[in-house]
Amino acid sequence: MMLPFPDPAKLKTRKIVFEDVFAALDPCTLEQLKELSSKRRVIEETINDTSSITEAIAREMSGGLTSKAEQDLHKLKEYLPLLGNLIFHLDAISRNRQVIHWISNLRIQWSSALGSSLSLLNLMGAKYFQLNNIRFELGMTLFLYGAILRERACEISPVALVQSATLFREAAGVYLYLSQEVLPSFHSANAGQKPPEATSSVASVMNLICLADAQAVTIRKAEEKKATVGLLAKLHYGVAEFLIEASGILYSGNEEVKDVSPRLFVSIQAIRSSP
């Protein structure tokens, strides 16, 4: 059984217009900044539910993709390389005071989908976190990408088990990369200043959840092939091991996981307890 927890993809963000913040010294750079803003805008409108684009136009813009999850992945795949290019160039002048000022003025803000301190019944709306670090934008965008990969894997699992397992493992790889390469860059920020999604511990938990999901799909494929009881038992044990490790991180008392939603704890425990 896969983990019934769609929350990680329910992120929101506030608008960023890169060309309004960064000074472009030539027309080519200005166009690149405008393209970056344009690619981000479609993501903003999608996750903030502010898009007025019809289903037909959305399908055309994504090259004929009919699945919303696939369309969202397409948008993220167009944005992430441009963001990576910006980060590459900023790294070369990262100590420049003007660059630090520009990044601060971006006001990069994301909400949390996994935080326990969400406004009661959402009466006060989403709480936004701001970190003046361009890798905060990269980290949250990649977290969203991994979450939507997982959504797509869940979506196709009833009819395409092998492809579903591949997508779950791809999502696991995204979260592993996040935990090891991206998120440690702002590890020094206080836990209360950043959402759980921007912590290595939570990225590690998501990595383990996706690996457990992939294993669960593998079990279904093995059952279709009439695998032996011994093999099925080993596969089930593998799922349990992944979730036990994820639980260990969540219950470790680590400062990074103290604000994680109880819903995630409950979901993991429910799967661990299922036969």
Buried (B, 14 or more C-beta within 10 A) or exposed (E): BBBEBEBBBBBBBBEBBBBEBBEBEEEEBBEBBBBBBBBBBBBBBBBBEEBEBEEEEBBEBBEEBEBBBBBBBBBBEBBBEBBEEBBEEBEEEEEEEEBBEBBEEBEBBBBBBBBBEBEEEEEEEBEBBBBBBBBBBBBBBBBBBBBBBBBBBBBBBEEBBEBBBBBBBBBBBBBBBBBEBBBEBBEEBEBEEBBBBBBBBBBBBBBBBBBBBBBBBBBBBBEEEEBEEEEBEEBBEBBBBBBEBBBEBBEEEBEBBBBBBEEBBEBBEEBBEEE
